[in-house]
């Protein structure tokens, strides 16, 4: 029987999960002395590296003193909660990472609650104790209070705490003793996290994650719950709907270091990857061929936000992307459903559009950004929250919102959240900063981050998580300013933009190609304004004073994908191609728009 520990690392976003995994990999001598490995080894796709966040949960394993430790790195954002929920099924314990200055944050509460409900044993790691004004002992008390409020058992409340700095590569049992390694952490994992019990009997494994290889197709990843799986063994695949399909295991891999290695058999308690099983979904079980006993499938929280995806039908379609037809987009969305558990896709009444449901704007925008980079062109509508009817009452999703701001800008922020139907539940002073807590409708959070950052001169730290469905709170006023819309297709000229600068802010550069109906700026007043930005200066052979003045343009506003999604109104789309993000009216023709407005 091999000596194994399965742990998941959970924490609020940016508290140092992936950095800690780096140090654990380095400490276990997985790399050669002269090998340059960089930082955040596990954030291996481009989007994760650019944004500095983890999006997909990853498995690695390290060996320490003859014990194999399977580590699961999880995302910290609320929008990727679906990832965290399913991978916690593979673990026997969790490392709860908490920032020594910020303390327990909303997301910490969300993931910790899931872990405690599954009966996992936590070890608390107070990270970043080298920060100025940090308060490690207070944070340890906070975590205890949090666990108590989440109904933790006696055993879970008797947790071991480790202090240290993942970035500087040390962990210690005593907050006042600085060490030069993280061995105390490894020792604590082996001592306090229970080893998985070896359950004899027919094989059972729940598929909790999947991998894809262009060589062998889809690979099922999960933890063997009972018995043993062997290479070449005939098994049953028990689906969610109760049907049972016969299959055969072609190859078995276990996780070693950053990769996988081929093995002949995997026993109860270990995490493995199974090659050769087709048409499985996450939540299905692999069981005995003659006497299948499926495990309980994973329950995933419902999506709270939807967006309309449609083909790109603007005048510029097909110029920059490779995949533009509805068949391409449909196949890509169906493929995404295979691995993205919290996503739902429904065909809408219109021939070429789909309603895509997800956990939040970030969750959907990561999917859109990935598609853009793969060469797809598409258009998406304004994010909408999912309204449900519960006991005959119209209900909408509510979120718990935490904003940490400098004291002088707290008044503005409270007013801003109040206009979006947010209720303040708590206000705490920590030094020169204030921690504000609100409950706010999910609709109110769309487009809030930009305003909060502007009002606090970029100093606000904002986090939110889904709370529950509550009765509908009434209308929320959205952006009042109208849009500036292009009248004609052509090239935008600096001369024309210069003459229109007093009408509002622009989103385009001179010499950009634009089309009629494209949103090229924000009007300084209410109501849309149609302008001609393709007008060039008339050249005559007469000199006139003042006509040869230099054009002075303000730099245009350039939106990121999330900002564009949060900015648009109901009658606008964001057009996405591999090279550009454009805003446009759904109806491009001005006369047609007026006719529709009258109806």
C-alpha positions as CSV (number, residue, x, y, z in Angstrom):
1,X,0.0,0.0,0.0
2,X,1.6,3.2,-1.1
3,X,1.7,6.3,1.2
4,X,-0.5,9.0,-0.3
5,X,-2.0,12.4,0.7
6,X,-4.5,14.2,-1.5
7,X,-4.8,18.0,-0.8
8,X,-6.5,20.9,-2.6
9,X,-5.2,24.4,-2.1
10,X,-8.1,26.9,-1.7
11,X,-8.0,30.7,-1.1
12,X,-9.4,34.0,-2.2
13,X,-8.0,35.3,-5.5
14,X,-4.4,36.7,-5.3
15,X,-3.6,35.2,-1.9
16,X,-0.8,33.1,-3.3
17,X,-2.0,29.6,-4.2
18,X,-0.1,29.1,-7.4
19,X,3.0,30.7,-5.9
20,X,2.9,28.2,-3.0
21,X,2.5,25.3,-5.5
22,X,5.6,26.6,-7.3
23,X,7.7,26.4,-4.1
24,X,6.4,22.9,-3.3
25,X,7.4,21.7,-6.8
26,X,10.9,23.3,-6.4
27,X,11.3,21.9,-2.9
28,X,10.7,18.4,-4.1
29,X,13.6,18.7,-6.6
30,X,11.5,18.1,-9.7
31,X,13.8,20.3,-11.8
32,X,17.5,20.1,-12.6
33,X,19.6,22.6,-10.7
34,X,20.3,24.7,-13.8
35,X,16.8,24.5,-15.3
36,X,15.0,27.9,-15.5
37,X,11.4,27.3,-14.7
38,X,10.0,30.8,-14.3
39,X,7.1,31.7,-11.9
40,X,3.6,30.4,-11.6
41,X,4.5,27.2,-13.3
42,X,0.9,25.9,-13.3
43,X,-0.7,28.9,-14.9
44,X,0.3,27.5,-18.2
45,X,-2.2,29.0,-20.7
46,X,-1.8,32.5,-22.1
47,X,-4.9,33.9,-20.6
48,X,-3.9,32.8,-17.1
49,X,-0.5,34.3,-17.4
50,X,-1.8,37.7,-18.8
51,X,-4.5,38.1,-16.2
52,X,-2.4,36.7,-13.3
53,X,-5.3,34.4,-12.3
54,X,-5.9,30.7,-12.3
55,X,-8.9,29.6,-14.4
56,X,-8.6,25.8,-14.6
57,X,-7.9,23.5,-11.7
58,X,-4.6,21.5,-12.2
59,X,-3.2,18.4,-10.6
60,X,0.5,17.8,-9.8
61,X,2.2,15.5,-7.4
62,X,5.4,15.7,-5.3
63,X,7.3,13.2,-3.2
64,X,8.5,14.0,0.3
65,X,10.2,11.5,2.6
66,X,8.6,8.6,0.8
67,X,5.1,10.0,0.8
68,X,3.3,10.9,-2.4
69,X,1.4,14.2,-2.1
70,X,-1.2,14.9,-4.8
71,X,-1.7,18.7,-5.0
72,X,-4.7,20.3,-6.7
73,X,-4.4,24.0,-7.5
74,X,-7.8,25.7,-7.7
75,X,-9.0,29.1,-9.0
76,X,-9.9,31.8,-6.6
77,X,-12.5,33.8,-8.5
78,X,-16.2,33.3,-7.7
79,X,-17.0,32.9,-11.4
80,X,-14.9,29.7,-11.5
81,X,-16.6,28.2,-8.5
82,X,-17.7,25.2,-10.6
83,X,-14.1,24.2,-11.0
84,X,-13.5,24.3,-7.2
85,X,-16.6,22.3,-6.3
86,X,-15.8,19.4,-8.5
87,X,-12.1,19.0,-7.7
88,X,-12.7,19.1,-3.9
89,X,-14.2,15.6,-4.4
90,X,-10.7,14.3,-5.1
91,X,-9.1,15.6,-1.9
92,X,-8.9,14.4,1.7
93,X,-7.9,17.7,3.1
94,X,-7.4,21.3,2.2
95,X,-4.7,23.9,2.6
96,X,-6.6,27.1,3.3
97,X,-4.4,30.0,2.4
98,X,-5.1,33.4,3.9
99,X,-3.4,36.7,3.4
100,X,-1.8,38.0,6.7
101,X,-3.0,41.5,5.9
102,X,-6.4,41.1,4.2
103,X,-7.6,38.2,6.3
104,X,-10.6,36.1,5.4
105,X,-12.3,37.4,2.2
106,X,-15.7,36.5,0.7
107,X,-14.3,34.0,-1.7
108,X,-12.4,32.3,1.2
109,X,-15.8,31.8,2.8
110,X,-17.3,30.3,-0.3
111,X,-14.6,27.6,-1.0
112,X,-14.2,26.9,2.7
113,X,-17.9,26.2,3.1
114,X,-17.8,23.7,0.3
115,X,-14.7,22.0,1.8
116,X,-16.2,21.8,5.3
117,X,-19.5,20.3,3.9
118,X,-17.5,17.5,2.3
119,X,-15.9,16.8,5.7
120,X,-12.3,17.7,4.6
121,X,-9.7,18.5,7.3
122,X,-8.2,22.0,6.8
123,X,-4.6,23.2,7.5
124,X,-4.5,27.0,7.7
125,X,-1.6,28.7,6.0
126,X,-1.2,32.4,6.9
127,X,0.7,33.7,3.9
128,X,2.6,37.0,3.2
129,X,3.7,37.5,6.8
130,X,6.5,39.6,5.5
131,X,4.1,42.4,4.4
132,X,4.2,45.7,6.4
133,X,1.2,46.1,8.8
134,X,0.3,42.5,8.7
135,X,-1.6,40.9,11.6
136,X,-1.0,37.1,11.4
137,X,-2.4,36.3,14.9
138,X,-5.6,38.3,14.4
139,X,-6.1,36.6,11.0
140,X,-5.8,33.2,12.6
141,X,-8.6,34.2,15.1
142,X,-10.7,35.4,12.1
143,X,-10.4,32.1,10.4
144,X,-11.4,30.2,13.5
145,X,-14.5,32.5,13.9
146,X,-15.3,31.9,10.2
147,X,-15.1,28.1,10.5
148,X,-17.2,28.3,13.6
149,X,-19.9,30.3,11.8
150,X,-19.8,27.7,9.0
151,X,-20.7,24.9,11.5
152,X,-17.3,23.2,11.3
153,X,-17.0,20.0,13.4
154,X,-14.8,19.7,16.5
155,X,-12.1,17.9,14.5
156,X,-12.1,20.6,11.8
157,X,-11.9,23.4,14.3
158,X,-8.8,21.9,15.8
159,X,-6.8,22.9,12.8
160,X,-3.0,23.4,12.6
161,X,-1.7,26.8,11.5
162,X,1.5,27.5,9.6
163,X,2.9,31.0,9.0
164,X,5.2,32.0,6.2
165,X,5.8,33.7,2.9
166,X,5.3,31.6,-0.2
167,X,7.1,34.2,-2.4
168,X,10.2,34.1,-0.3
169,X,10.0,30.3,0.0
170,X,9.7,29.7,3.8
171,X,7.0,28.2,6.1
172,X,7.2,27.9,9.8
173,X,5.1,26.6,12.7
174,X,6.0,29.7,14.7
175,X,5.2,33.2,13.4
176,X,8.4,34.6,15.0
177,X,10.8,32.0,13.5
178,X,11.9,32.6,9.9
179,X,13.2,29.5,8.2
180,X,14.9,28.9,4.9
181,X,12.6,26.1,3.6
182,X,9.0,24.9,3.5
183,X,9.6,21.5,5.2
184,X,7.3,22.5,8.1
185,X,4.4,22.6,5.6
186,X,5.2,19.2,4.2
187,X,5.5,17.7,7.7
188,X,2.2,19.2,8.7
189,X,0.5,17.8,5.5
190,X,1.8,14.3,6.4
191,X,0.9,14.6,10.0
192,X,-2.5,16.3,9.9
193,X,-4.1,15.4,6.6
194,X,-5.6,11.8,6.8
195,X,-4.3,9.3,4.3
196,X,-7.1,8.0,2.0
197,X,-8.4,4.7,3.4
198,X,-8.0,1.7,1.2
199,X,-11.4,0.3,0.4
200,X,-11.5,-3.2,-0.8
201,X,-14.1,-4.4,-3.3
202,X,-15.2,-3.8,-6.9
203,X,-13.7,-0.8,-8.6
204,X,-15.4,2.6,-8.4
205,X,-14.1,6.0,-9.7
206,X,-15.9,9.3,-10.1
207,X,-14.8,11.3,-13.1
208,X,-14.2,14.8,-11.7
209,X,-12.1,16.4,-14.4
210,X,-11.0,15.8,-18.0
211,X,-8.0,16.3,-20.1
212,X,-7.7,16.3,-23.9
213,X,-5.0,15.0,-26.1
214,X,-5.2,15.2,-29.9
215,X,-3.4,11.8,-30.0
216,X,-5.8,9.7,-27.8
217,X,-8.8,12.0,-27.4
218,X,-10.6,12.7,-24.1
219,X,-9.0,11.5,-20.9
220,X,-11.0,10.9,-17.7
221,X,-9.4,12.2,-14.5
222,X,-10.6,11.3,-11.1
223,X,-9.9,9.5,-7.8
224,X,-10.3,5.8,-7.4
225,X,-12.8,5.4,-4.6
226,X,-12.7,1.7,-4.1
227,X,-10.8,-1.3,-5.4
228,X,-8.3,-1.2,-8.2
229,X,-8.2,-0.2,-11.9
230,X,-5.9,-2.1,-14.2
231,X,-4.7,-1.5,-17.7
232,X,-6.8,-3.4,-20.3
233,X,-9.6,-4.0,-17.8
234,X,-13.2,-4.1,-19.0
235,X,-15.4,-1.7,-17.0
236,X,-18.9,-0.1,-17.0
237,X,-19.4,3.6,-17.5
238,X,-22.4,4.7,-15.4
239,X,-23.9,7.9,-16.8
240,X,-25.8,10.7,-15.0
241,X,-29.1,9.6,-16.5
242,X,-28.8,6.1,-15.1
243,X,-27.7,4.3,-18.4
244,X,-24.7,2.0,-18.3
245,X,-22.2,1.6,-21.2
246,X,-19.5,-1.1,-21.5
247,X,-16.0,0.2,-22.0
248,X,-12.3,-0.9,-21.8
249,X,-9.4,0.9,-20.2
250,X,-6.6,1.2,-22.8
251,X,-4.1,3.0,-20.6
252,X,-3.7,4.2,-17.0
253,X,-1.6,7.2,-16.0
254,X,-0.9,8.5,-12.5
255,X,0.3,12.0,-11.8
256,X,4.0,12.3,-11.2
257,X,5.5,15.8,-10.9
258,X,4.1,18.1,-13.6
259,X,3.3,15.3,-16.0
260,X,1.8,11.8,-16.0
261,X,3.5,8.4,-16.1
262,X,2.0,5.2,-17.4
263,X,1.2,2.5,-14.7
264,X,-0.3,-1.0,-14.9
265,X,-2.7,-0.5,-11.9
266,X,-4.0,2.2,-9.6
267,X,-5.4,1.5,-6.2
268,X,-8.1,3.1,-4.0
269,X,-7.3,6.6,-2.8
270,X,-5.0,7.6,-5.7
271,X,-5.8,10.2,-8.4
272,X,-5.3,8.9,-12.0
273,X,-6.1,9.5,-15.6
274,X,-7.9,6.9,-17.7
275,X,-7.4,6.7,-21.5
276,X,-9.8,4.8,-23.8
277,X,-13.2,5.6,-22.4
278,X,-15.5,7.4,-24.9
279,X,-18.5,9.7,-24.5
280,X,-18.2,10.2,-20.8
281,X,-19.2,13.4,-19.0
282,X,-17.9,14.9,-15.7
283,X,-19.9,13.3,-12.9
284,X,-20.1,9.9,-14.5
285,X,-18.7,6.8,-12.7
286,X,-16.4,4.1,-13.8
287,X,-17.4,0.8,-12.1
288,X,-17.3,-2.9,-12.2
289,X,-18.3,-4.7,-15.5
290,X,-20.6,-7.2,-13.9
291,X,-21.9,-5.4,-10.8
292,X,-21.8,-1.7,-11.5
293,X,-22.4,0.5,-8.4
294,X,-22.3,4.2,-9.5
295,X,-21.1,6.9,-7.1
296,X,-23.3,10.0,-6.5
297,X,-22.7,12.5,-9.4
298,X,-21.4,16.0,-8.6
299,X,-24.0,18.7,-8.0
300,X,-23.0,22.1,-9.5
301,X,-24.4,25.5,-8.6
302,X,-26.7,26.9,-11.2
303,X,-25.6,29.7,-13.6
304,X,-26.7,33.2,-12.8
305,X,-26.0,35.2,-16.0
306,X,-26.7,34.7,-19.7
307,X,-25.5,36.3,-22.9
308,X,-26.6,36.1,-26.5
309,X,-23.9,34.8,-28.8
310,X,-24.5,35.3,-32.5
311,X,-22.6,35.1,-35.8
312,X,-20.8,38.2,-37.0
313,X,-23.0,39.8,-39.6
314,X,-21.3,43.3,-39.7
315,X,-19.9,44.7,-43.0
316,X,-16.4,43.6,-41.9
317,X,-17.2,39.9,-41.3
318,X,-14.7,37.4,-42.4
319,X,-11.8,39.9,-42.8
320,X,-9.8,38.8,-39.7
321,X,-11.2,35.5,-38.5
322,X,-11.0,32.0,-39.8
323,X,-14.2,30.6,-38.3
324,X,-17.2,32.8,-39.0
325,X,-20.2,30.5,-39.8
326,X,-22.9,29.4,-37.4
327,X,-21.8,25.8,-37.7
328,X,-18.3,26.7,-36.5
329,X,-19.5,28.6,-33.5
330,X,-22.1,25.9,-32.6
331,X,-19.5,23.2,-32.6
332,X,-17.1,25.2,-30.6
333,X,-19.7,26.0,-27.9
334,X,-20.7,22.3,-27.7
335,X,-17.1,21.3,-27.3
336,X,-16.7,23.8,-24.4
337,X,-19.6,22.1,-22.6
338,X,-17.5,19.0,-22.3
339,X,-15.1,20.6,-19.8
340,X,-16.8,23.7,-18.6
341,X,-19.2,22.4,-16.0
342,X,-21.0,25.6,-15.0
343,X,-21.9,26.5,-18.6
344,X,-25.2,25.9,-20.4
345,X,-25.9,26.5,-24.1
346,X,-29.4,26.8,-25.6
347,X,-30.3,27.5,-29.3
348,X,-32.4,30.6,-29.4
349,X,-35.4,31.2,-31.7
350,X,-33.3,33.1,-34.2
351,X,-31.5,30.8,-36.6
352,X,-27.9,31.9,-35.9
353,X,-27.8,32.7,-32.2
354,X,-27.4,30.9,-28.9
355,X,-28.1,31.8,-25.3
356,X,-25.1,31.0,-23.2
357,X,-25.5,30.8,-19.4
358,X,-22.5,31.1,-17.0
359,X,-21.5,32.1,-13.5
360,X,-20.7,35.7,-14.2
361,X,-19.2,38.2,-16.7
362,X,-15.7,36.9,-16.1
363,X,-16.6,33.3,-16.7
364,X,-18.3,34.1,-20.0
365,X,-15.6,36.6,-21.1
366,X,-12.8,34.0,-20.6
367,X,-14.7,31.7,-23.0
368,X,-15.2,34.6,-25.5
369,X,-11.5,35.6,-25.3
370,X,-10.4,32.0,-25.8
371,X,-12.6,31.7,-28.9
372,X,-11.2,35.0,-30.3
373,X,-7.7,33.7,-30.0
374,X,-8.6,30.5,-31.8
375,X,-9.7,32.5,-34.8
376,X,-13.4,32.8,-34.3
377,X,-15.5,35.8,-35.2
378,X,-18.7,36.4,-33.2
379,X,-21.0,39.0,-31.7
380,X,-22.3,39.0,-28.2
381,X,-25.2,41.0,-26.6
382,X,-25.5,42.6,-23.2
383,X,-25.1,40.3,-20.2
384,X,-28.4,39.5,-18.6
385,X,-29.1,38.0,-15.1
386,X,-31.3,35.0,-14.9
387,X,-34.6,35.8,-13.3
388,X,-36.5,32.8,-11.7
389,X,-40.0,32.5,-10.3
390,X,-39.9,31.0,-6.8
391,X,-43.3,30.3,-5.2
392,X,-45.0,32.7,-7.6
393,X,-42.6,35.6,-6.8
394,X,-40.2,37.0,-9.4
395,X,-36.7,36.5,-8.0
396,X,-33.2,37.6,-9.0
397,X,-29.7,36.5,-7.9
398,X,-28.1,38.5,-5.1
399,X,-24.4,38.8,-4.4
400,X,-22.3,39.6,-1.3
401,X,-20.0,42.4,-2.3
402,X,-16.9,43.5,-0.4
403,X,-15.1,46.7,-1.2
404,X,-11.9,47.7,0.6
405,X,-11.2,51.5,0.0
406,X,-9.2,54.4,1.5
407,X,-11.4,56.2,4.0
408,X,-11.7,59.5,2.0
409,X,-13.5,57.8,-0.9
410,X,-15.8,55.5,1.1
411,X,-18.7,58.0,0.9
412,X,-18.8,58.1,-2.9
413,X,-18.6,54.3,-3.1
414,X,-21.5,53.8,-0.6
415,X,-23.6,56.2,-2.6
416,X,-22.7,54.5,-5.9
417,X,-23.7,51.0,-4.6
418,X,-26.9,52.4,-3.0
419,X,-28.1,53.8,-6.4
420,X,-27.7,50.2,-7.7
421,X,-30.0,48.8,-5.0
422,X,-27.2,47.6,-2.7
423,X,-27.7,47.4,1.1
424,X,-24.8,47.9,3.4
425,X,-24.5,45.1,5.9
426,X,-21.1,45.9,7.6
427,X,-18.5,48.7,7.8
428,X,-15.2,48.2,9.5
429,X,-12.2,50.5,9.8
430,X,-8.8,48.9,9.4
431,X,-6.1,51.6,9.7
432,X,-6.5,54.1,7.0
433,X,-8.8,51.9,4.9
434,X,-12.4,50.9,5.3
435,X,-13.9,47.5,4.6
436,X,-17.5,47.8,3.3
437,X,-19.9,44.8,2.9
438,X,-23.1,45.0,0.8
439,X,-25.8,42.7,-0.5
440,X,-26.5,43.8,-4.1
441,X,-28.4,42.4,-7.1
442,X,-26.1,40.7,-9.6
443,X,-27.4,43.2,-12.2
444,X,-26.0,46.0,-10.1
445,X,-22.4,44.6,-10.3
446,X,-22.3,44.8,-14.1
447,X,-20.3,47.9,-14.9
448,X,-19.6,48.7,-11.3
449,X,-15.9,47.9,-11.1
450,X,-14.8,50.7,-13.5
451,X,-16.8,53.3,-11.6
452,X,-15.5,52.1,-8.2
453,X,-11.9,52.3,-9.4
454,X,-12.4,55.8,-10.9
455,X,-14.0,57.1,-7.6
456,X,-11.2,55.6,-5.5
457,X,-8.3,56.7,-7.8
458,X,-7.6,53.0,-8.5
459,X,-7.2,52.0,-4.9
460,X,-10.3,49.9,-4.3
461,X,-10.1,46.1,-3.9
462,X,-13.5,44.6,-4.9
463,X,-14.7,41.1,-4.6
464,X,-18.2,39.5,-4.8
465,X,-19.8,36.1,-4.6
466,X,-23.2,34.6,-5.3
467,X,-25.4,34.5,-2.2
468,X,-29.0,33.4,-3.1
469,X,-32.1,34.3,-5.1
470,X,-34.2,37.1,-3.5
471,X,-37.4,38.9,-4.7
472,X,-36.8,41.3,-7.6
473,X,-35.5,44.7,-6.4
474,X,-36.9,46.9,-9.2
475,X,-35.3,48.8,-12.0
476,X,-31.6,50.0,-11.8
477,X,-30.6,53.0,-13.8
478,X,-27.9,52.2,-16.2
479,X,-25.5,54.4,-18.2
480,X,-27.4,57.6,-19.1
481,X,-25.1,58.9,-21.8
482,X,-26.0,58.1,-25.3
483,X,-23.7,56.6,-28.0
484,X,-22.0,58.4,-30.9
485,X,-22.8,56.4,-34.0
486,X,-21.0,56.5,-37.4
487,X,-23.2,57.7,-40.2
488,X,-21.2,56.4,-43.1
489,X,-18.7,53.6,-43.8
490,X,-15.1,54.6,-44.6
491,X,-11.9,55.8,-43.0
492,X,-12.1,58.0,-39.9
493,X,-10.3,61.3,-40.3
494,X,-8.6,63.3,-37.6
495,X,-10.1,66.5,-39.1
496,X,-13.7,65.2,-38.6
497,X,-13.0,63.8,-35.1
498,X,-11.4,67.1,-34.0
499,X,-14.5,69.1,-34.9
500,X,-16.7,66.7,-32.9
501,X,-14.6,66.5,-29.7
502,X,-16.9,68.7,-27.8
503,X,-19.8,66.2,-28.4
504,X,-18.2,63.4,-26.3
505,X,-15.4,60.9,-26.0
506,X,-14.3,58.8,-28.9
507,X,-13.3,55.1,-29.0
508,X,-11.6,55.1,-32.4
509,X,-8.2,56.3,-33.7
510,X,-7.8,58.4,-36.9
511,X,-7.4,56.2,-40.0
512,X,-9.4,53.4,-38.4
513,X,-11.8,51.7,-40.9
514,X,-15.4,52.0,-39.6
515,X,-18.9,51.2,-40.9
516,X,-22.3,52.8,-40.7
517,X,-24.0,51.9,-37.4
518,X,-20.7,51.3,-35.5
519,X,-20.6,53.0,-32.0
520,X,-17.5,55.3,-32.3
521,X,-17.9,57.2,-29.0
522,X,-19.9,58.2,-26.0
523,X,-22.2,61.2,-26.2
524,X,-21.8,63.8,-23.5
525,X,-25.6,64.0,-23.1
526,X,-28.5,61.6,-23.1
527,X,-29.7,60.2,-26.5
528,X,-27.8,58.8,-29.4
529,X,-26.0,61.1,-31.8
530,X,-25.3,60.1,-35.5
531,X,-22.2,61.8,-36.9
532,X,-20.0,61.7,-39.9
533,X,-16.4,61.0,-38.9
534,X,-15.3,60.2,-42.5
535,X,-15.5,63.8,-43.7
536,X,-12.1,65.1,-44.9
537,X,-11.0,68.7,-45.2
538,X,-11.9,70.3,-48.5
539,X,-8.8,71.6,-50.2
540,X,-8.9,74.9,-52.0
541,X,-6.1,77.1,-53.4
542,X,-7.2,80.0,-51.1
543,X,-5.5,80.6,-47.7
544,X,-7.8,81.4,-44.8
545,X,-6.7,82.3,-41.3
546,X,-7.4,79.6,-38.8
547,X,-8.0,76.8,-41.4
548,X,-4.5,75.4,-41.1
549,X,-4.5,74.9,-37.3
550,X,-3.0,71.8,-36.0
551,X,-5.5,69.1,-35.0
552,X,-5.3,68.3,-31.3
553,X,-7.0,65.0,-30.4
554,X,-7.6,63.5,-27.0
555,X,-6.5,59.8,-26.9
556,X,-9.5,57.5,-27.5
557,X,-10.9,55.2,-24.8
558,X,-9.8,51.6,-25.5
559,X,-12.0,48.9,-23.9
560,X,-10.9,45.6,-22.6
561,X,-13.3,42.7,-23.4
562,X,-15.0,42.8,-19.9
563,X,-15.3,46.6,-20.0
564,X,-17.0,46.5,-23.5
565,X,-19.5,43.8,-22.3
566,X,-20.4,45.9,-19.2
567,X,-20.6,49.1,-21.2
568,X,-23.0,48.2,-24.0
569,X,-26.8,48.9,-23.9
570,X,-29.6,46.5,-24.8
571,X,-29.7,47.6,-28.5
572,X,-26.0,47.1,-29.0
573,X,-23.6,44.2,-29.7
574,X,-19.9,43.7,-29.1
575,X,-18.3,42.5,-32.3
576,X,-15.3,40.3,-31.7
577,X,-12.7,39.2,-34.2
578,X,-9.1,37.9,-33.5
579,X,-7.7,41.4,-33.9
580,X,-10.4,43.9,-32.9
581,X,-13.2,44.6,-30.4
582,X,-15.9,46.9,-31.9
583,X,-19.2,48.2,-30.5
584,X,-22.1,48.5,-32.8
585,X,-25.9,49.0,-32.9
586,X,-27.9,45.8,-33.5
587,X,-29.8,47.6,-36.3
588,X,-27.1,49.3,-38.4
589,X,-29.4,51.4,-40.6
590,X,-30.4,54.7,-39.0
591,X,-33.8,54.9,-40.6
592,X,-34.6,51.3,-39.7
593,X,-33.6,52.2,-36.0
594,X,-36.0,55.1,-36.0
595,X,-38.8,53.0,-37.4
596,X,-38.2,50.3,-34.7
597,X,-38.1,52.9,-32.0
598,X,-41.6,54.2,-33.0
599,X,-43.2,50.7,-32.7
